[in-house]
Amino acid sequence: MDFCHQHNLVDQSDAGRERGYGIRVTLPAGDTLRNVLGDDWERLHWYATEEERDEAFESMAARHGYYRKTDSPTQVLEKISR
């Protein structure tokens, strides 16, 4: 698989690895960002091991320092597996 941008979510060295553990990111019902992204928007992130997935899940669930104090991120994270 060719990669044209360094910011792609998959590292080139990991592109061929089997990934059976994932995180589904969606928006809650009534979230105003659905007006922009659509009601069926979701993003899937896949990992080779359950440990990698769980580590990424904790990182994604943490409140990051770049949010303003008044910001309340509303993404819904769900652990999934194939």
C-alpha positions as CSV (number, residue, x, y, z in Angstrom):
1,M,0.0,0.0,0.0
2,D,1.4,3.4,-0.9
3,F,1.3,6.3,1.6
4,C,1.5,9.8,0.3
5,H,1.3,11.7,3.6
6,Q,3.3,11.3,6.8
7,H,0.3,12.0,9.0
8,N,-1.6,8.9,7.9
9,L,-2.8,6.9,11.0
10,V,-1.0,3.7,9.9
11,D,2.7,3.5,10.2
12,Q,4.2,2.1,7.0
13,S,6.1,-0.6,8.8
14,D,2.9,-1.8,10.4
15,A,0.7,-1.7,7.3
16,G,0.7,-5.4,6.7
17,R,0.0,-6.5,10.3
18,E,-3.2,-8.3,11.2
19,R,-5.3,-6.1,13.5
20,G,-8.1,-7.7,15.4
21,Y,-8.8,-5.2,18.2
22,G,-10.3,-1.8,17.6
23,I,-11.9,1.3,18.8
24,R,-15.0,2.7,17.3
25,V,-15.4,6.5,17.7
26,T,-18.9,8.0,17.2
27,L,-20.9,11.0,18.3
28,P,-23.7,10.9,20.8
29,A,-27.3,11.5,19.6
30,G,-28.1,15.2,19.6
31,D,-24.5,16.3,19.2
32,T,-24.4,19.4,17.0
33,L,-21.3,18.2,15.1
34,R,-23.6,15.6,13.5
35,N,-25.0,18.5,11.5
36,V,-21.5,18.7,9.8
37,L,-20.4,15.1,9.8
38,G,-23.7,13.3,9.4
39,D,-25.7,11.0,11.7
40,D,-23.8,7.9,10.4
41,W,-20.2,9.2,11.0
42,E,-17.8,6.9,12.7
43,R,-14.0,6.4,12.8
44,L,-12.4,3.0,13.4
45,H,-8.9,2.5,14.7
46,W,-7.4,-1.0,14.6
47,Y,-4.6,-2.5,16.6
48,A,-2.7,-5.8,16.5
49,T,-3.0,-6.6,20.2
50,E,-5.6,-6.0,22.9
51,E,-2.9,-4.3,25.0
52,E,-2.1,-1.8,22.2
53,R,-5.9,-1.1,21.8
54,D,-6.4,-0.6,25.5
55,E,-3.5,1.8,25.8
56,A,-4.8,3.8,22.8
57,F,-8.3,3.8,24.3
58,E,-7.0,5.3,27.6
59,S,-5.1,7.9,25.7
60,M,-8.1,8.8,23.6
61,A,-10.5,8.9,26.6
62,A,-8.2,11.3,28.6
63,R,-9.0,15.0,28.6
64,H,-6.2,16.5,26.5
65,G,-4.4,19.7,27.5
66,Y,-5.3,21.6,24.4
67,Y,-9.0,21.8,25.4
68,R,-10.3,25.0,26.8
69,K,-11.7,24.7,30.3
70,T,-15.2,25.3,28.8
71,D,-14.8,22.6,26.1
72,S,-16.6,19.3,26.7
73,P,-15.6,16.8,24.1
74,T,-18.5,14.4,23.5
75,Q,-17.0,11.5,21.4
76,V,-18.2,8.0,22.3
77,L,-15.5,5.4,22.4
78,E,-16.3,1.7,22.1
79,K,-13.8,-1.2,22.3
80,I,-14.5,-3.7,19.5
81,S,-12.9,-6.9,18.1
82,R,-13.1,-8.9,14.9
